[in-house]
Amino acid sequence: MFVVLQVAIDAFTIDMMRRYNRNRPIVFNTYQCYLKETPKKLADHIRLSEEEGWQFAAKLVRGAYMTLERDRAEKGNYECPIHDTIEDTHDWCV
């Protein structure tokens, strides 16, 4: 459920950036640095903005929902989406 919701939020935010971030950044997306998927997602969104000609804008946060994500993965019996160590997060985020 959460993954589907995040995909929808990202799609909506990208669409708003396409529309409003032409001359200056107005709309920002938030990227959770502790998630393993974030480096690729961030690179993909930057590349998309360059290809389409709008200004990319981001807020990088380190760990707002780490406990929730771990609990959700354990209860849902799927691989935890969080970096294994804080050093792994720092390696790409700092």
N, CA, C and O atoms as a CHARMM CRD file, in Angstrom:
* protein
*
  376
    1    1 MET  N      0.82700  -1.20800   0.00000 PROA 1      0.00000
    2    1 MET  CA     0.00000   0.00000   0.00000 PROA 1      0.00000
    3    1 MET  C      0.86100   1.25800   0.00000 PROA 1      0.00000
    4    1 MET  O      0.65800   2.16000  -0.81300 PROA 1      0.00000
    5    2 PHE  N      1.82600   1.31100   0.92000 PROA 2      0.00000
    6    2 PHE  CA     2.65800   2.51000   1.02900 PROA 2      0.00000
    7    2 PHE  C      3.44000   2.76200  -0.25200 PROA 2      0.00000
    8    2 PHE  O      3.55000   3.90500  -0.69600 PROA 2      0.00000
    9    3 VAL  N      3.99000   1.69600  -0.85600 PROA 3      0.00000
   10    3 VAL  CA     4.77100   1.85500  -2.08400 PROA 3      0.00000
   11    3 VAL  C      3.90100   2.43600  -3.18700 PROA 3      0.00000
   12    3 VAL  O      4.33500   3.33400  -3.90900 PROA 3      0.00000
   13    4 VAL  N      2.68900   1.93900  -3.32500 PROA 4      0.00000
   14    4 VAL  CA     1.76000   2.45100  -4.34400 PROA 4      0.00000
   15    4 VAL  C      1.44700   3.91000  -4.07600 PROA 4      0.00000
   16    4 VAL  O      1.40600   4.72000  -5.00200 PROA 4      0.00000
   17    5 LEU  N      1.22800   4.24500  -2.83200 PROA 5      0.00000
   18    5 LEU  CA     0.94000   5.62900  -2.47200 PROA 5      0.00000
   19    5 LEU  C      2.12300   6.53300  -2.80300 PROA 5      0.00000
   20    5 LEU  O      1.93200   7.63000  -3.32900 PROA 5      0.00000
   21    6 GLN  N      3.35500   6.08500  -2.50000 PROA 6      0.00000
   22    6 GLN  CA     4.53600   6.89900  -2.77700 PROA 6      0.00000
   23    6 GLN  C      4.73100   7.10200  -4.27700 PROA 6      0.00000
   24    6 GLN  O      5.12800   8.18500  -4.70700 PROA 6      0.00000
   25    7 VAL  N      4.46000   6.07800  -5.07000 PROA 7      0.00000
   26    7 VAL  CA     4.56000   6.20900  -6.52600 PROA 7      0.00000
   27    7 VAL  C      3.59400   7.28000  -7.01600 PROA 7      0.00000
   28    7 VAL  O      3.94700   8.08400  -7.87800 PROA 7      0.00000
   29    8 ALA  N      2.38300   7.29600  -6.47800 PROA 8      0.00000
   30    8 ALA  CA     1.38300   8.30200  -6.87300 PROA 8      0.00000
   31    8 ALA  C      1.82400   9.70200  -6.44200 PROA 8      0.00000
   32    8 ALA  O      1.67400  10.66200  -7.19800 PROA 8      0.00000
   33    9 ILE  N      2.36400   9.81900  -5.23500 PROA 9      0.00000
   34    9 ILE  CA     2.84200  11.11900  -4.75400 PROA 9      0.00000
   35    9 ILE  C      3.97900  11.62200  -5.63400 PROA 9      0.00000
   36    9 ILE  O      3.99700  12.79100  -6.01700 PROA 9      0.00000
   37   10 ASP  N      4.93000  10.74500  -5.95600 PROA 10     0.00000
   38   10 ASP  CA     6.04200  11.13800  -6.82300 PROA 10     0.00000
   39   10 ASP  C      5.54700  11.58200  -8.19400 PROA 10     0.00000
   40   10 ASP  O      6.00800  12.59400  -8.72000 PROA 10     0.00000
   41   11 ALA  N      4.60800  10.83100  -8.77900 PROA 11     0.00000
   42   11 ALA  CA     4.08200  11.17500 -10.11200 PROA 11     0.00000
   43   11 ALA  C      3.38600  12.53700 -10.07400 PROA 11     0.00000
   44   11 ALA  O      3.57800  13.36000 -10.96900 PROA 11     0.00000
   45   12 PHE  N      2.58900  12.76900  -9.05200 PROA 12     0.00000
   46   12 PHE  CA     1.89600  14.05400  -8.90800 PROA 12     0.00000
   47   12 PHE  C      2.90600  15.19700  -8.75900 PROA 12     0.00000
   48   12 PHE  O      2.77000  16.24100  -9.39600 PROA 12     0.00000
   49   13 THR  N      3.91500  14.99000  -7.91400 PROA 13     0.00000
   50   13 THR  CA     4.90100  16.04000  -7.66600 PROA 13     0.00000
   51   13 THR  C      5.71000  16.33700  -8.92200 PROA 13     0.00000
   52   13 THR  O      5.97500  17.50000  -9.22600 PROA 13     0.00000
   53   14 ILE  N      6.10600  15.30200  -9.65300 PROA 14     0.00000
   54   14 ILE  CA     6.82600  15.50400 -10.91800 PROA 14     0.00000
   55   14 ILE  C      5.95900  16.29500 -11.88700 PROA 14     0.00000
   56   14 ILE  O      6.44600  17.20100 -12.56200 PROA 14     0.00000
   57   15 ASP  N      4.68000  15.95400 -11.95600 PROA 15     0.00000
   58   15 ASP  CA     3.77500  16.68600 -12.85000 PROA 15     0.00000
   59   15 ASP  C      3.67400  18.15400 -12.44300 PROA 15     0.00000
   60   15 ASP  O      3.64500  19.03100 -13.30600 PROA 15     0.00000
   61   16 MET  N      3.62100  18.42800 -11.16100 PROA 16     0.00000
   62   16 MET  CA     3.56300  19.81600 -10.68200 PROA 16     0.00000
   63   16 MET  C      4.87900  20.55200 -10.96300 PROA 16     0.00000
   64   16 MET  O      4.86600  21.73700 -11.29300 PROA 16     0.00000
   65   17 MET  N      6.00900  19.85700 -10.83300 PROA 17     0.00000
   66   17 MET  CA     7.29300  20.48700 -11.17000 PROA 17     0.00000
   67   17 MET  C      7.35000  20.79800 -12.66000 PROA 17     0.00000
   68   17 MET  O      7.83100  21.86000 -13.05500 PROA 17     0.00000
   69   18 ARG  N      6.86500  19.88300 -13.48400 PROA 18     0.00000
   70   18 ARG  CA     6.81600  20.14100 -14.93700 PROA 18     0.00000
   71   18 ARG  C      6.03300  21.41800 -15.22200 PROA 18     0.00000
   72   18 ARG  O      6.41800  22.22900 -16.06400 PROA 18     0.00000
   73   19 ARG  N      4.95400  21.57200 -14.52000 PROA 19     0.00000
   74   19 ARG  CA     4.04600  22.69400 -14.76600 PROA 19     0.00000
   75   19 ARG  C      4.56900  24.00700 -14.19000 PROA 19     0.00000
   76   19 ARG  O      4.49500  25.04200 -14.85300 PROA 19     0.00000
   77   20 TYR  N      5.09500  23.97900 -12.96500 PROA 20     0.00000
   78   20 TYR  CA     5.39500  25.22500 -12.25600 PROA 20     0.00000
   79   20 TYR  C      6.87900  25.55800 -12.09200 PROA 20     0.00000
   80   20 TYR  O      7.21100  26.69100 -11.74300 PROA 20     0.00000
   81   21 ASN  N      7.76200  24.62100 -12.33100 PROA 21     0.00000
   82   21 ASN  CA     9.19500  24.88000 -12.13200 PROA 21     0.00000
   83   21 ASN  C      9.89800  25.21200 -13.44400 PROA 21     0.00000
   84   21 ASN  O     10.98200  24.69300 -13.71000 PROA 21     0.00000
   85   22 ARG  N      9.31600  26.04400 -14.24200 PROA 22     0.00000
   86   22 ARG  CA     9.91800  26.42100 -15.52100 PROA 22     0.00000
   87   22 ARG  C     11.00600  27.47500 -15.34900 PROA 22     0.00000
   88   22 ARG  O     12.10000  27.31600 -15.89000 PROA 22     0.00000
   89   23 ASN  N     10.73400  28.53300 -14.62000 PROA 23     0.00000
   90   23 ASN  CA    11.68800  29.63200 -14.46500 PROA 23     0.00000
   91   23 ASN  C     12.45800  29.58900 -13.15000 PROA 23     0.00000
   92   23 ASN  O     13.58700  30.07100 -13.05600 PROA 23     0.00000
   93   24 ARG  N     11.82700  29.00400 -12.14300 PROA 24     0.00000
   94   24 ARG  CA    12.47900  28.89500 -10.83500 PROA 24     0.00000
   95   24 ARG  C     11.81300  27.75900 -10.07300 PROA 24     0.00000
   96   24 ARG  O     10.66300  27.41300 -10.34600 PROA 24     0.00000
   97   25 PRO  N     12.52800  27.18100  -9.12200 PROA 25     0.00000
   98   25 PRO  CA    11.92500  26.08400  -8.35000 PROA 25     0.00000
   99   25 PRO  C     10.84900  26.58900  -7.39300 PROA 25     0.00000
  100   25 PRO  O     11.11100  27.43000  -6.53300 PROA 25     0.00000
  101   26 ILE  N      9.66400  26.07400  -7.54900 PROA 26     0.00000
  102   26 ILE  CA     8.54000  26.41400  -6.67700 PROA 26     0.00000
  103   26 ILE  C      8.05700  25.15000  -5.95900 PROA 26     0.00000
  104   26 ILE  O      7.77800  25.17100  -4.76000 PROA 26     0.00000
  105   27 VAL  N      7.96400  24.05400  -6.71300 PROA 27     0.00000
  106   27 VAL  CA     7.50100  22.78100  -6.16200 PROA 27     0.00000
  107   27 VAL  C      8.72200  21.89900  -5.88000 PROA 27     0.00000
  108   27 VAL  O      9.60400  21.75700  -6.72700 PROA 27     0.00000
  109   28 PHE  N      8.76000  21.31600  -4.69500 PROA 28     0.00000
  110   28 PHE  CA     9.85400  20.44200  -4.27700 PROA 28     0.00000
  111   28 PHE  C      9.30500  19.05300  -3.96800 PROA 28     0.00000
  112   28 PHE  O      8.18500  18.91800  -3.47500 PROA 28     0.00000
  113   29 ASN  N     10.09000  18.02900  -4.25700 PROA 29     0.00000
  114   29 ASN  CA     9.75300  16.67800  -3.82000 PROA 29     0.00000
  115   29 ASN  C     10.65800  16.33500  -2.63800 PROA 29     0.00000
  116   29 ASN  O     11.76400  16.86500  -2.52600 PROA 29     0.00000
  117   30 THR  N     10.19600  15.46100  -1.76700 PROA 30     0.00000
  118   30 THR  CA    10.98100  15.03200  -0.61200 PROA 30     0.00000
  119   30 THR  C     11.49700  13.62600  -0.86900 PROA 30     0.00000
  120   30 THR  O     10.75000  12.74600  -1.29600 PROA 30     0.00000
  121   31 TYR  N     12.78200  13.42500  -0.60500 PROA 31     0.00000
  122   31 TYR  CA    13.43100  12.13300  -0.81400 PROA 31     0.00000
  123   31 TYR  C     13.98600  11.64300   0.51400 PROA 31     0.00000
  124   31 TYR  O     14.75200  12.34400   1.17600 PROA 31     0.00000
  125   32 GLN  N     13.59500  10.44000   0.89300 PROA 32     0.00000
  126   32 GLN  CA    14.04900   9.81300   2.13200 PROA 32     0.00000
  127   32 GLN  C     15.39800   9.15300   1.86800 PROA 32     0.00000
  128   32 GLN  O     15.46000   8.12500   1.19300 PROA 32     0.00000
  129   33 CYS  N     16.46600   9.72100   2.38400 PROA 33     0.00000
  130   33 CYS  CA    17.81900   9.22900   2.11000 PROA 33     0.00000
  131   33 CYS  C     18.07900   7.82800   2.65200 PROA 33     0.00000
  132   33 CYS  O     18.95400   7.12800   2.14500 PROA 33     0.00000
  133   34 TYR  N     17.34700   7.41400   3.65700 PROA 34     0.00000
  134   34 TYR  CA    17.58400   6.10300   4.25200 PROA 34     0.00000
  135   34 TYR  C     17.04100   4.94800   3.41000 PROA 34     0.00000
  136   34 TYR  O     17.33100   3.78700   3.69800 PROA 34     0.00000
  137   35 LEU  N     16.26100   5.25100   2.38000 PROA 35     0.00000
  138   35 LEU  CA    15.71600   4.18900   1.53200 PROA 35     0.00000
  139   35 LEU  C     16.71900   3.78200   0.45200 PROA 35     0.00000
  140   35 LEU  O     17.34400   4.63600  -0.17800 PROA 35     0.00000
  141   36 LYS  N     16.86500   2.50200   0.24700 PROA 36     0.00000
  142   36 LYS  CA    17.82100   1.96800  -0.71800 PROA 36     0.00000
  143   36 LYS  C     17.52800   2.44200  -2.14200 PROA 36     0.00000
  144   36 LYS  O     18.44800   2.59600  -2.94500 PROA 36     0.00000
  145   37 GLU  N     16.27300   2.67100  -2.45300 PROA 37     0.00000
  146   37 GLU  CA    15.88900   3.06800  -3.81200 PROA 37     0.00000
  147   37 GLU  C     16.14200   4.53900  -4.12700 PROA 37     0.00000
  148   37 GLU  O     16.10600   4.93000  -5.29400 PROA 37     0.00000
  149   38 THR  N     16.39600   5.35400  -3.12000 PROA 38     0.00000
  150   38 THR  CA    16.45100   6.80100  -3.31400 PROA 38     0.00000
  151   38 THR  C     17.55200   7.28000  -4.25600 PROA 38     0.00000
  152   38 THR  O     17.27600   8.15300  -5.07900 PROA 38     0.00000
  153   39 PRO  N     18.78700   6.76400  -4.18800 PROA 39     0.00000
  154   39 PRO  CA    19.80100   7.27700  -5.12800 PROA 39     0.00000
  155   39 PRO  C     19.37600   7.14100  -6.59400 PROA 39     0.00000
  156   39 PRO  O     19.55400   8.07100  -7.38100 PROA 39     0.00000
  157   40 LYS  N     18.81500   5.98400  -6.95900 PROA 40     0.00000
  158   40 LYS  CA    18.37200   5.78500  -8.34600 PROA 40     0.00000
  159   40 LYS  C     17.18000   6.68000  -8.67200 PROA 40     0.00000
  160   40 LYS  O     17.13300   7.29300  -9.73900 PROA 40     0.00000
  161   41 LYS  N     16.21100   6.75600  -7.74900 PROA 41     0.00000
  162   41 LYS  CA    15.03000   7.59500  -7.98400 PROA 41     0.00000
  163   41 LYS  C     15.44100   9.05500  -8.16900 PROA 41     0.00000
  164   41 LYS  O     14.94700   9.73100  -9.07200 PROA 41     0.00000
  165   42 LEU  N     16.32600   9.53000  -7.33300 PROA 42     0.00000
  166   42 LEU  CA    16.80100  10.90800  -7.41500 PROA 42     0.00000
  167   42 LEU  C     17.48900  11.15800  -8.75900 PROA 42     0.00000
  168   42 LEU  O     17.21400  12.15400  -9.42800 PROA 42     0.00000
  169   43 ALA  N     18.37800  10.25100  -9.14800 PROA 43     0.00000
  170   43 ALA  CA    19.06900  10.39700 -10.43600 PROA 43     0.00000
  171   43 ALA  C     18.07800  10.37500 -11.60100 PROA 43     0.00000
  172   43 ALA  O     18.21300  11.15200 -12.54600 PROA 43     0.00000
  173   44 ASP  N     17.09500   9.49700 -11.53500 PROA 44     0.00000
  174   44 ASP  CA    16.07800   9.42000 -12.60300 PROA 44     0.00000
  175   44 ASP  C     15.27700  10.71600 -12.69800 PROA 44     0.00000
  176   44 ASP  O     15.00500  11.19700 -13.79800 PROA 44     0.00000
  177   45 HSD  N     14.90200  11.27700 -11.56700 PROA 45     0.00000
  178   45 HSD  CA    14.10300  12.51000 -11.57100 PROA 45     0.00000
  179   45 HSD  C     14.92400  13.71300 -12.05000 PROA 45     0.00000
  180   45 HSD  O     14.40200  14.58300 -12.74600 PROA 45     0.00000
  181   46 ILE  N     16.19900  13.76100 -11.68100 PROA 46     0.00000
  182   46 ILE  CA    17.07100  14.83200 -12.17700 PROA 46     0.00000
  183   46 ILE  C     17.22200  14.72400 -13.69300 PROA 46     0.00000
  184   46 ILE  O     17.10800  15.71800 -14.41000 PROA 46     0.00000
  185   47 ARG  N     17.47900  13.51000 -14.17000 PROA 47     0.00000
  186   47 ARG  CA    17.63900  13.28900 -15.61500 PROA 47     0.00000
  187   47 ARG  C     16.36300  13.69000 -16.36100 PROA 47     0.00000
  188   47 ARG  O     16.43000  14.32500 -17.41400 PROA 47     0.00000
  189   48 LEU  N     15.21300  13.32100 -15.81600 PROA 48     0.00000
  190   48 LEU  CA    13.93300  13.67000 -16.43500 PROA 48     0.00000
  191   48 LEU  C     13.77100  15.18400 -16.53200 PROA 48     0.00000
  192   48 LEU  O     13.32200  15.69400 -17.55800 PROA 48     0.00000
  193   49 SER  N     14.12900  15.89800 -15.48300 PROA 49     0.00000
  194   49 SER  CA    14.00500  17.36000 -15.50900 PROA 49     0.00000
  195   49 SER  C     14.92100  17.97100 -16.56800 PROA 49     0.00000
  196   49 SER  O     14.54100  18.92600 -17.24600 PROA 49     0.00000
  197   50 GLU  N     16.11500  17.42600 -16.70800 PROA 50     0.00000
  198   50 GLU  CA    17.04700  17.93100 -17.72200 PROA 50     0.00000
  199   50 GLU  C     16.52800  17.66000 -19.13200 PROA 50     0.00000
  200   50 GLU  O     16.61300  18.52200 -20.00700 PROA 50     0.00000
  201   51 GLU  N     15.99500  16.46900 -19.34600 PROA 51     0.00000
  202   51 GLU  CA    15.45800  16.11100 -20.66400 PROA 51     0.00000
  203   51 GLU  C     14.23900  16.94900 -21.02700 PROA 51     0.00000
  204   51 GLU  O     14.06100  17.30700 -22.19100 PROA 51     0.00000
  205   52 GLU  N     13.39700  17.26600 -20.04400 PROA 52     0.00000
  206   52 GLU  CA    12.13700  17.95600 -20.30800 PROA 52     0.00000
  207   52 GLU  C     12.21800  19.47200 -20.12100 PROA 52     0.00000
  208   52 GLU  O     11.28800  20.19200 -20.48500 PROA 52     0.00000
  209   53 GLY  N     13.32400  19.95900 -19.55800 PROA 53     0.00000
  210   53 GLY  CA    13.52500  21.40100 -19.47300 PROA 53     0.00000
  211   53 GLY  C     12.83400  22.11000 -18.32800 PROA 53     0.00000
  212   53 GLY  O     12.42800  23.26200 -18.48300 PROA 53     0.00000
  213   54 TRP  N     12.68700  21.46800 -17.19600 PROA 54     0.00000
  214   54 TRP  CA    12.14900  22.13500 -16.00700 PROA 54     0.00000
  215   54 TRP  C     13.15900  22.02000 -14.87200 PROA 54     0.00000
  216   54 TRP  O     14.06200  21.18400 -14.90900 PROA 54     0.00000
  217   55 GLN  N     12.99100  22.86900 -13.86700 PROA 55     0.00000
  218   55 GLN  CA    13.95200  22.90900 -12.77500 PROA 55     0.00000
  219   55 GLN  C     13.58500  21.90100 -11.68600 PROA 55     0.00000
  220   55 GLN  O     12.48900  21.92800 -11.12700 PROA 55     0.00000
  221   56 PHE  N     14.52100  21.03100 -11.41200 PROA 56     0.00000
  222   56 PHE  CA    14.36000  20.02700 -10.37200 PROA 56     0.00000
  223   56 PHE  C     14.56200  20.68800  -9.01000 PROA 56     0.00000
  224   56 PHE  O     15.44700  21.52900  -8.85300 PROA 56     0.00000
  225   57 ALA  N     13.74600  20.31300  -8.02800 PROA 57     0.00000
  226   57 ALA  CA    13.89300  20.83900  -6.67200 PROA 57     0.00000
  227   57 ALA  C     13.60700  19.71600  -5.67700 PROA 57     0.00000
  228   57 ALA  O     12.63300  18.97700  -5.81800 PROA 57     0.00000
  229   58 ALA  N     14.47000  19.60400  -4.67300 PROA 58     0.00000
  230   58 ALA  CA    14.34200  18.48600  -3.73600 PROA 58     0.00000
  231   58 ALA  C     14.63300  18.89600  -2.30500 PROA 58     0.00000
  232   58 ALA  O     15.39100  19.82900  -2.03900 PROA 58     0.00000
  233   59 LYS  N     14.00400  18.16600  -1.39100 PROA 59     0.00000
  234   59 LYS  CA    14.34000  18.20900   0.02700 PROA 59     0.00000
  235   59 LYS  C     14.84800  16.81000   0.35800 PROA 59     0.00000
  236   59 LYS  O     14.15400  15.82100   0.12100 PROA 59     0.00000
  237   60 LEU  N     16.05000  16.72800   0.90300 PROA 60     0.00000
  238   60 LEU  CA    16.60900  15.44400   1.31400 PROA 60     0.00000
  239   60 LEU  C     16.46700  15.31100   2.81900 PROA 60     0.00000
  240   60 LEU  O     16.91900  16.17300   3.57200 PROA 60     0.00000
  241   61 VAL  N     15.84400  14.24000   3.25000 PROA 61     0.00000
  242   61 VAL  CA    15.69500  13.97300   4.67600 PROA 61     0.00000
  243   61 VAL  C     16.28500  12.60800   4.98300 PROA 61     0.00000
  244   61 VAL  O     16.28700  11.71800   4.13200 PROA 61     0.00000
  245   62 ARG  N     16.78000  12.44500   6.18600 PROA 62     0.00000
  246   62 ARG  CA    17.52500  11.22800   6.50600 PROA 62     0.00000
  247   62 ARG  C     16.71300  10.10200   7.10300 PROA 62     0.00000
  248   62 ARG  O     16.96000   8.95300   6.73700 PROA 62     0.00000
  249   63 GLY  N     15.76900  10.33700   7.98700 PROA 63     0.00000
  250   63 GLY  CA    15.18400   9.19200   8.66100 PROA 63     0.00000
  251   63 GLY  C     13.84700   9.40200   9.32700 PROA 63     0.00000
  252   63 GLY  O     13.65000   8.96500  10.46100 PROA 63     0.00000
  253   64 ALA  N     12.95300  10.04000   8.67600 PROA 64     0.00000
  254   64 ALA  CA    11.67700  10.37400   9.30700 PROA 64     0.00000
  255   64 ALA  C     10.80600   9.15800   9.61800 PROA 64     0.00000
  256   64 ALA  O     10.08900   9.16100  10.61900 PROA 64     0.00000
  257   65 TYR  N     10.85100   8.13100   8.79300 PROA 65     0.00000
  258   65 TYR  CA     9.92400   7.00000   8.94700 PROA 65     0.00000
  259   65 TYR  C     10.64500   5.66700   9.04600 PROA 65     0.00000
  260   65 TYR  O     10.08600   4.63900   8.66200 PROA 65     0.00000
  261   66 MET  N     11.85900   5.66100   9.54600 PROA 66     0.00000
  262   66 MET  CA    12.65200   4.43100   9.56800 PROA 66     0.00000
  263   66 MET  C     11.97300   3.31800  10.37000 PROA 66     0.00000
  264   66 MET  O     11.89400   2.18500   9.89500 PROA 66     0.00000
  265   67 THR  N     11.49200   3.61000  11.54800 PROA 67     0.00000
  266   67 THR  CA    10.85200   2.58600  12.37300 PROA 67     0.00000
  267   67 THR  C      9.60900   2.04600  11.68800 PROA 67     0.00000
  268   67 THR  O      9.38600   0.83600  11.64900 PROA 67     0.00000
  269   68 LEU  N      8.80500   2.94600  11.15100 PROA 68     0.00000
  270   68 LEU  CA     7.59000   2.54700  10.44300 PROA 68     0.00000
  271   68 LEU  C      7.92300   1.65200   9.25700 PROA 68     0.00000
  272   68 LEU  O      7.27000   0.62800   9.05700 PROA 68     0.00000
  273   69 GLU  N      8.92800   2.02100   8.47000 PROA 69     0.00000
  274   69 GLU  CA     9.31800   1.23100   7.29800 PROA 69     0.00000
  275   69 GLU  C      9.79000  -0.16800   7.70000 PROA 69     0.00000
  276   69 GLU  O      9.41900  -1.15900   7.07200 PROA 69     0.00000
  277   70 ARG  N     10.60700  -0.23900   8.74700 PROA 70     0.00000
  278   70 ARG  CA    11.09500  -1.55100   9.21100 PROA 70     0.00000
  279   70 ARG  C      9.94200  -2.42700   9.69500 PROA 70     0.00000
  280   70 ARG  O      9.85900  -3.60400   9.34500 PROA 70     0.00000
  281   71 ASP  N      9.06300  -1.85300  10.49200 PROA 71     0.00000
  282   71 ASP  CA     7.91500  -2.60800  11.00000 PROA 71     0.00000
  283   71 ASP  C      7.02200  -3.08300   9.86600 PROA 71     0.00000
  284   71 ASP  O      6.55700  -4.22300   9.86900 PROA 71     0.00000
  285   72 ARG  N      6.78700  -2.22000   8.90700 PROA 72     0.00000
  286   72 ARG  CA     5.92300  -2.55700   7.77500 PROA 72     0.00000
  287   72 ARG  C      6.51900  -3.70700   6.96500 PROA 72     0.00000
  288   72 ARG  O      5.80300  -4.62400   6.56100 PROA 72     0.00000
  289   73 ALA  N      7.82600  -3.65600   6.73000 PROA 73     0.00000
  290   73 ALA  CA     8.49600  -4.71700   5.97100 PROA 73     0.00000
  291   73 ALA  C      8.43200  -6.04400   6.72300 PROA 73     0.00000
  292   73 ALA  O      8.20100  -7.09500   6.12500 PROA 73     0.00000
  293   74 GLU  N      8.63800  -5.98900   8.03200 PROA 74     0.00000
  294   74 GLU  CA     8.59100  -7.21300   8.83100 PROA 74     0.00000
  295   74 GLU  C      7.18800  -7.80700   8.82900 PROA 74     0.00000
  296   74 GLU  O      7.02700  -9.01200   8.63400 PROA 74     0.00000
  297   75 LYS  N      6.18200  -6.98200   9.04200 PROA 75     0.00000
  298   75 LYS  CA     4.79300  -7.45900   9.06000 PROA 75     0.00000
  299   75 LYS  C      4.34200  -7.93300   7.68300 PROA 75     0.00000
  300   75 LYS  O      3.57400  -8.88800   7.56700 PROA 75     0.00000
  301   76 GLY  N      4.82600  -7.25900   6.63800 PROA 76     0.00000
  302   76 GLY  CA     4.45000  -7.63500   5.27700 PROA 76     0.00000
  303   76 GLY  C      5.30900  -8.73900   4.68900 PROA 76     0.00000
  304   76 GLY  O      5.06100  -9.20600   3.57700 PROA 76     0.00000
  305   77 ASN  N      6.32500  -9.15500   5.44500 PROA 77     0.00000
  306   77 ASN  CA     7.21200 -10.23500   5.02900 PROA 77     0.00000
  307   77 ASN  C      7.89800  -9.93400   3.68900 PROA 77     0.00000
  308   77 ASN  O      7.94600 -10.78300   2.79900 PROA 77     0.00000
  309   78 TYR  N      8.42600  -8.71200   3.56700 PROA 78     0.00000
  310   78 TYR  CA     9.21000  -8.36400   2.38200 PROA 78     0.00000
  311   78 TYR  C     10.52800  -7.73500   2.82300 PROA 78     0.00000
  312   78 TYR  O     10.68700  -7.33800   3.97700 PROA 78     0.00000
  313   79 GLU  N     11.46300  -7.65300   1.88600 PROA 79     0.00000
  314   79 GLU  CA    12.78400  -7.11700   2.20500 PROA 79     0.00000
  315   79 GLU  C     12.67400  -5.68000   2.68700 PROA 79     0.00000
  316   79 GLU  O     11.95500  -4.86900   2.10300 PROA 79     0.00000
  317   80 CYS  N     13.38400  -5.37800   3.74400 PROA 80     0.00000
  318   80 CYS  CA    13.36900  -4.03300   4.30600 PROA 80     0.00000
  319   80 CYS  C     13.96700  -3.05600   3.28700 PROA 80     0.00000
  320   80 CYS  O     15.05500  -3.30400   2.76800 PROA 80     0.00000
  321   81 PRO  N     13.27200  -1.95200   2.99400 PROA 81     0.00000
  322   81 PRO  CA    13.74900  -1.00200   1.98900 PROA 81     0.00000
  323   81 PRO  C     14.79700  -0.00700   2.51500 PROA 81     0.00000
  324   81 PRO  O     15.26000   0.86200   1.77700 PROA 81     0.00000
  325   82 ILE  N     15.16200  -0.14300   3.78700 PROA 82     0.00000
  326   82 ILE  CA    16.07000   0.80900   4.42300 PROA 82     0.00000
  327   82 ILE  C     17.50700   0.32400   4.30900 PROA 82     0.00000
  328   82 ILE  O     17.77700  -0.87400   4.39100 PROA 82     0.00000
  329   83 HSD  N     18.43100   1.26900   4.11700 PROA 83     0.00000
  330   83 HSD  CA    19.85000   0.91800   4.13100 PROA 83     0.00000
  331   83 HSD  C     20.17000   0.14400   5.40800 PROA 83     0.00000
  332   83 HSD  O     19.58700   0.39400   6.46300 PROA 83     0.00000
  333   84 ASP  N     21.09800  -0.79500   5.29700 PROA 84     0.00000
  334   84 ASP  CA    21.42800  -1.65300   6.43000 PROA 84     0.00000
  335   84 ASP  C     22.08700  -0.89600   7.58400 PROA 84     0.00000
  336   84 ASP  O     21.89400  -1.24200   8.75000 PROA 84     0.00000
  337   85 THR  N     22.85900   0.12800   7.25700 PROA 85     0.00000
  338   85 THR  CA    23.54700   0.89600   8.30700 PROA 85     0.00000
  339   85 THR  C     23.41500   2.38200   8.00300 PROA 85     0.00000
  340   85 THR  O     23.12000   2.78300   6.87700 PROA 85     0.00000
  341   86 ILE  N     23.63700   3.17400   9.02400 PROA 86     0.00000
  342   86 ILE  CA    23.61900   4.62800   8.82000 PROA 86     0.00000
  343   86 ILE  C     24.77000   5.05200   7.91400 PROA 86     0.00000
  344   86 ILE  O     24.66600   6.03800   7.18400 PROA 86     0.00000
  345   87 GLU  N     25.87300   4.29600   7.96700 PROA 87     0.00000
  346   87 GLU  CA    27.01200   4.60800   7.09900 PROA 87     0.00000
  347   87 GLU  C     26.63300   4.44100   5.63000 PROA 87     0.00000
  348   87 GLU  O     27.08600   5.20800   4.78100 PROA 87     0.00000
  349   88 ASP  N     25.79700   3.43500   5.32700 PROA 88     0.00000
  350   88 ASP  CA    25.33700   3.25300   3.94500 PROA 88     0.00000
  351   88 ASP  C     24.52900   4.46300   3.48000 PROA 88     0.00000
  352   88 ASP  O     24.64300   4.89100   2.33200 PROA 88     0.00000
  353   89 THR  N     23.71900   5.00400   4.37300 PROA 89     0.00000
  354   89 THR  CA    22.95300   6.21100   4.04700 PROA 89     0.00000
  355   89 THR  C     23.89700   7.38200   3.83900 PROA 89     0.00000
  356   89 THR  O     23.76300   8.12200   2.86400 PROA 89     0.00000
  357   90 HSD  N     24.85300   7.55700   4.74700 PROA 90     0.00000
  358   90 HSD  CA    25.79800   8.67100   4.64600 PROA 90     0.00000
  359   90 HSD  C     26.66000   8.58000   3.38500 PROA 90     0.00000
  360   90 HSD  O     27.01400   9.60400   2.80100 PROA 90     0.00000
  361   91 ASP  N     26.99700   7.36400   2.96600 PROA 91     0.00000
  362   91 ASP  CA    27.89200   7.18600   1.81500 PROA 91     0.00000
  363   91 ASP  C     27.36100   7.88700   0.57000 PROA 91     0.00000
  364   91 ASP  O     28.14800   8.42700  -0.20700 PROA 91     0.00000
  365   92 TRP  N     26.09200   7.89100   0.36900 PROA 92     0.00000
  366   92 TRP  CA    25.58000   8.53500  -0.84800 PROA 92     0.00000
  367   92 TRP  C     24.92600   9.87900  -0.55400 PROA 92     0.00000
  368   92 TRP  O     24.83100  10.72700  -1.44100 PROA 92     0.00000
  369   93 CYS  N     24.47100  10.08400   0.68700 PROA 93     0.00000
  370   93 CYS  CA    23.66100  11.26600   0.99300 PROA 93     0.00000
  371   93 CYS  C     24.48500  12.46900   1.45600 PROA 93     0.00000
  372   93 CYS  O     24.05200  13.61000   1.29500 PROA 93     0.00000
  373   94 VAL  N     25.63900  12.23200   2.01800 PROA 94     0.00000
  374   94 VAL  CA    26.41600  13.34400   2.57900 PROA 94     0.00000
  375   94 VAL  C     27.33000  13.93800   1.52900 PROA 94     0.00000
  376   94 VAL  O     28.06400  14.88500   1.81300 PROA 94     0.00000
